[in-house]
Amino acid sequence: MSITGLMRRRAYSLSSSTREPERPLDSRVALLLVAILVLAFVLRVGAAVAFPNMEVSDETFATREAAHRLAYGYGLINPDWREGLRSWVFPAFLAGVMRVTDWMGAGSSGYLLGIMIVLSLISLTTVWFSFMWAYRTSGIVAAIIAAGTSAIWYELVYYGPKAFYEVVGAHVLLPGLYLGAFGESIPERKRLFLSGLLCGLALALRPPLAPAVVFAAIAFSLKNPRVRLPAIAAGILAPVVVFGIVDAFTWSYPFHSFISFFRVNVVNGAQTTGVQVSRQWIVESGWYRPWYWFLPVLAKRLGPLVLIALIGVRRSPFLGWVALLILLTHSIVGHKEFRFIYPIIPIAVTLAGLGIAEMLSALKARSHLLRSVATTCVVGLIPCVCISAALAWFFPLWSRYSGSLIAFQNLSRDANVCGVALVGPEVDPTIGGGYTYLHRNVPIFFFPTAAAADTKQLSPSFNALVTALPLRHAGFESTRCWNGTCLQRSQVSCTPNPGNAVKFLPVE
C-alpha cells in the first residue's frame, strides 16, 4: 500500500463511530480539567523552585543567557551563537519575560521565577492536549486518565519550565495537531490556518520536526486538499518566514540560523570562528551515538508506559506515526540527546491513556467492579502514578549542577560583589549559570586548577570564589555549601574592571 493510501486509511481513523462528537464540555468535566491543569502547574513550578538544576549548558547558554544579553546588555556567548545556529526570536521572547518579571525577587530570583511560571503555563498544552485528544478519540474515561497522567508524569514536570527549543517546540506542536484533526466548531480554513501556524512555529523553533509537520499537514489535507492544503501551508509558512526575516536583520542573510543548523548538525565538517564542528568534535564531546540509541533510552525513561502506549496506538494511529517520524528523524543524525525527542513523551503519555482506557473497557465487559466513571478513572490512574513516582525516584537530573546555580543566585543578591572566580573543573563556567544567574556586570574568572598561585594572580579583581574542591584559599572564608559546591568570600573590597565588556578569563 502506498504511503498516501496508508495515511488516508490510518490518519483519519478518528472519524470512526467511536469518535466523540464535538460539543461543549459538561461544567463538571470542565471544572475537573481546570483542577488537573492547576495541579500540573503547581507541580511544574514547585519542582523547578524546590530542585534548581540544569540538564546541560544549552538550557542556559543557548536561550536564557542570550536573552539576558538582550535584556540587560551583557552575557556570555557560547559556540552556538558564534556559529549563528540559533534564531534570536525565542531569546527575545525570554528577554521580554525577564524585563517584565524581574520585580518578583531580588537579583536574578525574580526573572528566573518569571521564566519558570511562563514556560510552565505554556507547558500546560500537554495536559490540555492529552485530555481533548483522548476525549475525542475514546471518551471521558480515557481523557481523565491521559490528562491526569500528563499532569503528574515526572519528565513532563521536569521539562515543563525549561527553556529548551525542543521543549517549547513540542508545547506549541501539540495544539496544532489537535486543531488539524479536530476543532470542527471553528470554520475550516481558519482552523487549519491556526493549526499550521502552531505547527510552523514548532518547526521554526526546532527544524528537525519538519518531517512530522509535513506528514501532519498532508494528513489533515487529504479529505479536501484544494481547500485545506493552502490554508495549512500558509499557516506553516508564516512563522518560518518571520524567523527568516529576523535572521536577515540579526545574522548575515535570511534563514541563516536554519541553514547553519542544517550544515552543522546534518552535513557537519564546518570550521568557523575557531570552533570546529564536525563528527569528530561530536564524538569527542560524547554526543555522537549510534542510530538505535534512543530506543533503550525511551524504554528506560517511559518504563511499562511504552507497552501501554503501543496498545493506545490502535485508537489513534495518527499520533503513532507522528511519534515514529520524530524518532526516525533524530535517529539518523549522529548528535543525540534525549531532549531532542521530548515531543514523543506527551504523545506517548496520551497514547498510554488511550491504552489503559482500552484495557479497562475490556475488563469492564467481564466484570461488574468498574461500574462508575470515577472508579474506572481511579483504577486507571493508579498504575500511571506509581510508574511515574518509581521512575522519578531514580531520575538523576533533579539536582544536577544545583550547587553552582544556587551559589550564583545568592551572589546576584549581593551588591558588594565585584568579581567571581570559579576554581576547579567541577565548576566550569558552562555549568555555573552564567550571568543569567549571577546578574551582576562583573568579570567571571575560571581557574581550572586549584593552585593557590592562580587565585593570587588575579585576586584583587574578585571577592567571591565558587569551588567544589575542599580547599581553603588565602584571604577567603567559606560561607555556605550546596550539593558539594561552596561559596567563599573575601572581606577585602576590590575594584571592578572598568567598562561594560563581559570578561571571561580562563587562566592556565
ROROVEX-108706 format. One line per 3 residues: number of its first residue (from 1); for each residue x, y, z of C-alpha. Coordinates in Angstrom, 1 decimal, always signed. Layout:
NUM	X/Y/Z | ...
end
This chain:
1	+0.0/+0.0/+0.0 | +1.3/+3.5/-0.9 | +2.1/+6.0/+1.9
4	-0.8/+8.2/+0.7 | -3.2/+5.3/+0.9 | -1.9/+4.4/+4.3
7	-2.3/+7.9/+5.5 | -5.9/+8.0/+4.2 | -6.7/+4.8/+6.0
10	-4.9/+5.5/+9.3 | -4.6/+9.2/+9.9 | -8.3/+9.7/+10.0
13	-9.4/+6.6/+11.8 | -10.6/+9.1/+14.4 | -13.6/+9.7/+12.3
16	-15.0/+6.3/+13.1 | -18.1/+5.7/+15.1 | -16.2/+5.7/+18.3
19	-15.1/+9.3/+17.9 | -16.8/+11.6/+20.3 | -18.8/+14.4/+18.6
22	-17.5/+17.9/+19.3 | -19.6/+19.6/+21.9 | -19.0/+21.9/+24.9
25	-17.6/+20.1/+27.9 | -20.0/+19.5/+30.8 | -19.5/+22.0/+33.6
28	-18.3/+19.3/+36.0 | -15.9/+17.9/+33.4 | -14.6/+21.4/+32.6
31	-14.1/+22.0/+36.3 | -12.2/+18.8/+36.6 | -10.0/+19.7/+33.7
34	-9.2/+23.1/+35.3 | -8.3/+21.3/+38.5 | -5.9/+18.9/+36.7
37	-4.3/+21.9/+34.9 | -3.8/+23.7/+38.2 | -2.2/+20.6/+39.7
40	+0.1/+20.3/+36.7 | +1.1/+24.0/+37.0 | +1.8/+23.7/+40.7
43	+3.9/+20.6/+40.2 | +6.0/+22.1/+37.5 | +6.7/+25.4/+39.2
46	+7.1/+23.7/+42.6 | +9.6/+21.2/+41.3 | +11.6/+23.9/+39.5
49	+11.8/+26.1/+42.6 | +12.5/+23.2/+45.0 | +15.1/+21.5/+42.8
52	+17.2/+24.0/+41.0 | +19.1/+22.2/+38.3 | +20.5/+22.4/+34.8
55	+20.5/+19.3/+32.5 | +23.1/+20.7/+30.0 | +24.6/+24.1/+29.4
58	+22.3/+24.7/+26.4 | +19.5/+25.2/+28.9 | +21.1/+28.5/+29.9
61	+23.6/+29.5/+27.2 | +21.5/+28.6/+24.1 | +18.5/+30.6/+25.4
64	+18.4/+32.4/+28.7 | +22.0/+33.8/+28.6 | +21.3/+35.3/+25.1
67	+18.0/+36.7/+26.5 | +19.9/+38.2/+29.4 | +22.3/+39.9/+26.9
70	+19.3/+41.4/+25.1 | +17.5/+42.5/+28.2 | +20.4/+43.8/+30.3
73	+23.3/+44.3/+27.8 | +25.8/+41.6/+29.0 | +26.1/+37.9/+28.9
76	+28.4/+35.1/+27.8 | +28.4/+33.9/+24.2 | +28.7/+30.1/+23.5
79	+29.7/+28.5/+20.2 | +26.1/+28.1/+19.0 | +25.8/+31.9/+18.8
82	+29.2/+32.4/+17.4 | +28.2/+29.9/+14.6 | +24.8/+31.5/+14.1
85	+23.0/+28.3/+14.8 | +20.1/+29.9/+16.8 | +17.4/+32.4/+15.9
88	+17.0/+35.4/+18.2 | +13.2/+35.1/+18.3 | +13.0/+32.8/+21.3
91	+15.7/+34.7/+23.3 | +13.9/+37.9/+22.5 | +10.7/+36.5/+24.0
94	+12.6/+35.4/+27.1 | +14.2/+38.8/+27.4 | +10.7/+40.3/+27.5
97	+9.7/+37.9/+30.2 | +12.9/+38.9/+32.1 | +12.2/+42.6/+32.0
100	+8.6/+42.2/+32.9 | +9.1/+39.8/+35.9 | +12.4/+40.9/+37.4
103	+10.5/+42.8/+40.1 | +9.3/+39.4/+41.5 | +12.5/+38.9/+43.5
106	+16.0/+40.3/+44.3 | +18.9/+39.7/+42.0 | +18.2/+37.0/+39.4
109	+15.5/+35.3/+41.5 | +12.6/+37.4/+40.1 | +13.0/+36.8/+36.4
112	+14.1/+33.2/+36.9 | +10.8/+32.6/+38.7 | +9.1/+34.5/+36.0
115	+10.5/+32.4/+33.2 | +9.6/+29.2/+35.2 | +6.0/+30.4/+35.5
118	+5.6/+31.5/+31.9 | +7.1/+28.3/+30.4 | +5.1/+26.2/+32.9
121	+1.9/+27.9/+31.7 | +2.9/+27.1/+28.1 | +3.7/+23.5/+29.0
124	+0.1/+23.0/+30.1 | -0.8/+22.4/+26.5 | +0.5/+18.8/+27.1
127	-2.3/+18.3/+29.7 | -5.0/+20.0/+27.6 | -3.9/+18.1/+24.5
130	-4.0/+14.8/+26.3 | -7.5/+15.5/+27.7 | -9.0/+16.8/+24.5
133	-7.4/+14.2/+22.1 | -8.3/+11.3/+24.4 | -11.8/+12.7/+24.9
136	-12.5/+13.0/+21.2 | -11.0/+9.6/+20.5 | -12.1/+7.4/+23.3
139	-14.4/+9.3/+25.7 | -14.3/+10.8/+29.2 | -12.5/+8.0/+31.0
142	-9.6/+8.0/+28.6 | -9.5/+11.8/+28.8 | -9.2/+11.9/+32.6
145	-6.6/+9.2/+32.7 | -4.5/+10.8/+29.9 | -4.7/+14.3/+31.3
148	-4.1/+13.1/+34.9 | -1.0/+11.2/+33.8 | +0.3/+14.2/+31.8
151	-0.2/+16.4/+34.8 | +2.0/+14.2/+37.1 | +4.3/+12.4/+34.7
154	+7.8/+13.1/+36.1 | +9.5/+14.1/+32.8 | +6.7/+16.5/+31.8
157	+7.0/+18.0/+35.3 | +10.8/+18.2/+34.9 | +11.0/+19.7/+31.4
160	+7.9/+21.9/+31.6 | +9.7/+25.0/+33.0 | +12.8/+24.6/+30.9
163	+13.9/+27.0/+28.2 | +14.8/+24.4/+25.5 | +13.8/+24.9/+21.9
166	+12.8/+21.2/+21.7 | +10.5/+21.5/+24.7 | +8.8/+24.7/+23.8
169	+8.5/+23.5/+20.2 | +6.6/+20.4/+21.4 | +4.3/+22.5/+23.5
172	+3.2/+24.5/+20.5 | +3.1/+21.5/+18.2 | +0.5/+19.6/+20.2
175	-2.4/+22.1/+20.0 | -1.5/+22.4/+16.3 | -2.0/+18.7/+15.8
178	-5.3/+18.8/+17.7 | -6.7/+21.7/+15.7 | -5.7/+19.9/+12.5
181	-7.6/+16.8/+13.4 | -10.5/+18.2/+15.4 | -11.9/+21.6/+16.4
184	-14.8/+21.5/+13.9 | -16.6/+24.3/+15.7 | -14.1/+26.7/+14.1
187	-14.5/+27.5/+10.4 | -12.4/+25.0/+8.4 | -9.9/+27.4/+6.8
190	-9.4/+29.4/+10.0 | -8.9/+26.2/+12.0 | -6.4/+24.7/+9.6
193	-4.5/+28.1/+9.3 | -4.3/+28.1/+13.1 | -3.1/+24.5/+13.1
196	-0.5/+25.3/+10.5 | +0.6/+28.4/+12.4 | +1.3/+26.4/+15.6
199	+2.9/+23.5/+13.7 | +5.0/+26.1/+11.8 | +6.1/+27.8/+15.0
202	+7.2/+24.4/+16.3 | +9.1/+23.8/+13.1 | +10.8/+27.2/+13.3
205	+11.8/+26.6/+16.9 | +13.0/+23.0/+16.2 | +13.7/+22.4/+12.4
208	+14.1/+18.6/+12.8 | +10.3/+18.5/+13.4 | +9.8/+19.3/+9.7
211	+9.1/+15.7/+8.6 | +6.4/+15.3/+11.3 | +4.9/+18.6/+10.5
214	+4.8/+17.9/+6.7 | +3.2/+14.5/+7.4 | +0.6/+16.1/+9.6
217	-0.2/+18.8/+7.0 | -0.7/+16.2/+4.3 | -2.8/+14.0/+6.6
220	-5.0/+17.0/+7.5 | -5.5/+17.9/+3.9 | -6.3/+14.6/+2.3
223	-10.1/+15.0/+2.5 | -10.3/+18.3/+0.7 | -6.8/+19.2/-0.5
226	-7.8/+22.2/-2.7 | -9.2/+24.0/+0.3 | -7.3/+22.6/+3.2
229	-3.7/+22.4/+1.9 | -3.4/+26.1/+1.1 | -4.8/+27.1/+4.5
232	-2.5/+24.9/+6.5 | +0.5/+25.6/+4.2 | +0.0/+29.4/+4.7
235	-0.1/+28.9/+8.5 | +3.1/+26.8/+8.5 | +5.0/+29.3/+6.3
238	+4.0/+32.4/+8.3 | +6.2/+31.8/+11.4 | +9.0/+30.3/+9.3
241	+9.1/+33.5/+7.2 | +9.1/+35.6/+10.3 | +12.1/+33.7/+11.7
244	+13.8/+34.1/+8.3 | +13.3/+37.9/+8.3 | +14.6/+38.1/+11.9
247	+17.7/+36.2/+10.7 | +18.2/+38.7/+7.9 | +18.4/+41.5/+10.4
250	+20.3/+39.7/+13.2 | +22.6/+37.5/+11.1 | +24.1/+37.7/+7.6
253	+21.1/+36.7/+5.5 | +17.6/+35.3/+5.7 | +17.2/+31.9/+7.2
256	+20.8/+32.0/+8.4 | +20.1/+30.0/+11.6 | +18.2/+27.3/+9.7
259	+20.9/+26.8/+7.1 | +23.7/+26.9/+9.7 | +21.8/+24.4/+11.9
262	+21.5/+22.0/+9.0 | +25.1/+22.5/+8.0 | +26.5/+21.8/+11.4
265	+24.1/+19.1/+12.7 | +23.5/+17.2/+9.4 | +26.2/+17.9/+6.9
268	+29.0/+18.5/+9.6 | +32.5/+19.4/+8.9 | +32.4/+23.3/+9.1
271	+35.1/+25.3/+10.8 | +34.5/+28.9/+11.5 | +35.4/+31.4/+14.2
274	+38.0/+28.9/+15.5 | +35.3/+26.4/+16.5 | +35.4/+23.1/+14.7
277	+32.1/+21.5/+14.3 | +32.4/+18.0/+12.9 | +31.7/+14.4/+13.5
280	+35.0/+14.1/+15.3 | +34.1/+17.0/+17.6 | +30.7/+15.5/+18.4
283	+32.4/+12.1/+19.1 | +35.0/+13.8/+21.5 | +32.2/+15.7/+23.2
286	+30.3/+12.5/+23.9 | +27.2/+13.4/+21.9 | +27.8/+11.0/+19.0
289	+25.6/+8.0/+19.4 | +24.5/+5.0/+17.2 | +21.2/+5.2/+15.3
292	+19.4/+2.9/+17.9 | +20.5/+4.9/+20.9 | +17.0/+6.5/+21.5
295	+15.3/+3.1/+21.7 | +16.7/+1.8/+25.0 | +16.7/+5.3/+26.5
298	+13.0/+5.7/+25.7 | +12.3/+2.2/+27.2 | +14.2/+3.2/+30.3
301	+12.5/+6.6/+30.7 | +9.0/+5.5/+30.0 | +9.1/+2.1/+31.5
304	+5.9/+0.0/+31.2 | +4.2/+3.0/+29.6 | +5.8/+2.1/+26.3
307	+3.8/-1.1/+26.1 | +0.6/+0.6/+27.2 | +1.2/+3.3/+24.6
310	+1.5/+0.7/+21.9 | -2.0/-0.5/+22.8 | -3.2/+3.0/+22.5
313	-1.9/+3.4/+19.0 | -4.8/+1.2/+17.9 | -7.1/+4.0/+18.9
316	-5.0/+6.8/+17.4 | -2.6/+5.6/+14.6 | -2.0/+9.2/+13.6
319	-0.2/+10.0/+16.8 | +1.8/+6.8/+16.5 | +3.0/+7.9/+13.0
322	+3.9/+11.3/+14.3 | +5.9/+9.9/+17.2 | +7.6/+7.4/+14.8
325	+8.6/+10.1/+12.4 | +10.1/+12.2/+15.2 | +12.1/+9.2/+16.4
328	+13.4/+8.3/+12.9 | +14.3/+11.8/+12.0 | +16.5/+12.2/+15.1
331	+17.9/+8.7/+14.9 | +19.7/+9.3/+11.5 | +21.6/+12.2/+12.9
334	+24.8/+11.3/+14.9 | +24.4/+14.0/+17.6 | +21.8/+12.7/+20.0
337	+20.5/+14.0/+23.3 | +17.3/+12.8/+24.9 | +15.6/+16.2/+24.9
340	+15.7/+16.2/+21.1 | +12.9/+13.7/+21.1 | +11.0/+15.2/+24.0
343	+7.9/+15.7/+21.8 | +7.4/+11.9/+21.9 | +6.8/+12.0/+25.7
346	+3.5/+13.8/+25.8 | +2.3/+11.9/+22.8 | +3.3/+8.6/+24.4
349	+1.5/+9.6/+27.6 | -1.6/+10.4/+25.7 | -1.5/+7.1/+23.8
352	-1.0/+5.3/+27.2 | -4.2/+6.9/+28.4 | -6.0/+5.5/+25.4
355	-4.4/+2.1/+26.0 | -5.4/+2.0/+29.7 | -8.9/+3.0/+28.8
358	-9.0/+0.2/+26.2 | -7.9/-2.3/+28.8 | -10.4/-1.1/+31.3
361	-13.2/-1.3/+28.8 | -12.3/-4.9/+28.1 | -12.2/-5.6/+31.9
364	-15.5/-3.8/+32.5 | -17.2/-6.1/+29.9 | -16.1/-9.1/+32.0
367	-16.7/-7.7/+35.5 | -19.1/-5.5/+37.4 | -16.5/-3.9/+39.5
370	-16.0/-0.9/+37.3 | -19.5/+0.5/+37.2 | -18.8/+4.2/+37.8
373	-16.7/+6.5/+35.8 | -14.9/+7.8/+38.9 | -13.9/+4.3/+40.0
376	-12.7/+3.4/+36.5 | -10.6/+6.6/+36.3 | -9.0/+6.0/+39.7
379	-8.2/+2.4/+38.8 | -6.7/+3.6/+35.5 | -4.6/+6.4/+37.2
382	-3.1/+4.4/+40.0 | -0.6/+2.4/+37.8 | +0.4/+5.6/+36.0
385	+1.1/+7.5/+39.3 | +3.0/+4.5/+40.6 | +5.1/+4.2/+37.5
388	+5.9/+7.9/+37.4 | +6.8/+8.0/+41.1 | +9.1/+5.0/+40.8
391	+10.9/+6.3/+37.7 | +11.1/+9.8/+39.2 | +12.8/+8.4/+42.3
394	+15.8/+7.2/+40.2 | +15.8/+10.1/+37.8 | +19.3/+11.6/+38.2
397	+18.7/+15.2/+37.0 | +16.7/+16.7/+39.7 | +19.6/+18.4/+41.4
400	+22.2/+18.4/+38.6 | +24.6/+21.4/+39.0 | +22.4/+22.8/+41.7
403	+25.3/+23.9/+43.9 | +26.8/+26.3/+41.3 | +23.4/+27.7/+40.3
406	+22.4/+28.4/+43.9 | +25.8/+30.0/+44.6 | +25.5/+32.3/+41.6
409	+21.9/+33.1/+42.6 | +23.0/+34.1/+46.1 | +25.7/+36.3/+44.7
412	+23.2/+38.1/+42.5 | +21.6/+39.5/+45.6 | +25.0/+40.8/+46.9
415	+25.7/+44.4/+45.8 | +29.3/+44.1/+47.1 | +30.4/+41.5/+44.5
418	+33.0/+43.0/+42.2 | +34.2/+39.7/+40.6 | +33.7/+36.0/+40.8
421	+36.3/+33.2/+40.4 | +35.5/+29.6/+39.6 | +38.1/+27.2/+40.8
424	+38.3/+23.6/+39.6 | +36.9/+21.8/+36.6 | +33.7/+20.8/+38.5
427	+32.6/+24.4/+38.4 | +33.3/+25.1/+34.7 | +31.5/+28.4/+33.7
430	+29.2/+26.5/+31.4 | +27.5/+24.9/+34.4 | +27.6/+27.9/+36.7
433	+24.6/+29.6/+35.2 | +26.5/+32.5/+33.6 | +25.1/+36.0/+34.0
436	+21.6/+34.6/+33.9 | +22.1/+33.5/+37.5 | +24.8/+36.0/+38.5
439	+23.0/+39.1/+37.2 | +26.0/+41.3/+38.1 | +28.0/+43.0/+35.4
442	+31.3/+41.9/+36.9 | +34.1/+39.7/+35.5 | +34.0/+35.9/+35.9
445	+37.4/+34.2/+36.1 | +37.9/+30.5/+35.6 | +40.8/+28.6/+37.3
448	+40.8/+25.0/+36.1 | +43.5/+24.1/+38.6 | +43.4/+24.5/+42.4
451	+46.9/+26.0/+42.6 | +46.9/+28.9/+45.2 | +49.2/+30.9/+43.0
454	+46.5/+31.0/+40.3 | +43.9/+32.7/+42.6 | +46.5/+35.1/+44.0
457	+47.4/+36.2/+40.5 | +44.1/+38.0/+40.0 | +42.6/+38.0/+43.5
460	+42.4/+41.9/+43.5 | +39.8/+41.6/+40.7 | +37.3/+39.4/+42.6
463	+36.0/+38.9/+46.1 | +33.8/+35.8/+45.6 | +35.0/+32.3/+44.9
466	+33.0/+29.3/+43.9 | +34.6/+25.9/+44.1 | +33.7/+22.2/+44.6
469	+37.2/+21.5/+45.9 | +37.8/+21.0/+49.7 | +40.4/+23.7/+49.8
472	+40.8/+27.0/+51.8 | +42.0/+29.9/+49.6 | +44.1/+32.6/+51.1
475	+42.0/+35.6/+52.1 | +38.7/+33.8/+51.6 | +36.3/+32.2/+54.1
478	+33.6/+29.6/+53.3 | +30.1/+31.0/+53.8 | +27.9/+28.1/+52.7
481	+27.9/+24.9/+50.6 | +25.1/+23.4/+48.4 | +25.3/+20.0/+46.9
484	+29.1/+19.8/+47.1 | +29.7/+23.3/+45.8 | +30.9/+26.0/+48.2
487	+30.9/+29.8/+48.1 | +33.9/+31.5/+49.7 | +34.0/+35.3/+50.3
490	+36.8/+37.8/+50.9 | +36.2/+40.7/+53.3 | +38.6/+42.8/+51.3
493	+36.8/+45.0/+48.8 | +38.1/+45.2/+45.3 | +37.7/+47.4/+42.3
496	+35.7/+46.0/+39.4 | +37.3/+46.0/+35.9 | +36.3/+49.2/+34.1
499	+33.9/+49.2/+31.1 | +30.8/+47.2/+30.3 | +32.5/+44.5/+28.4
502	+31.9/+41.0/+29.6 | +35.2/+39.4/+30.7 | +35.5/+35.6/+30.9
505	+39.2/+34.8/+31.5 | +40.4/+31.2/+31.6 | +43.7/+31.1/+33.5
508	+46.1/+28.3/+32.8
end
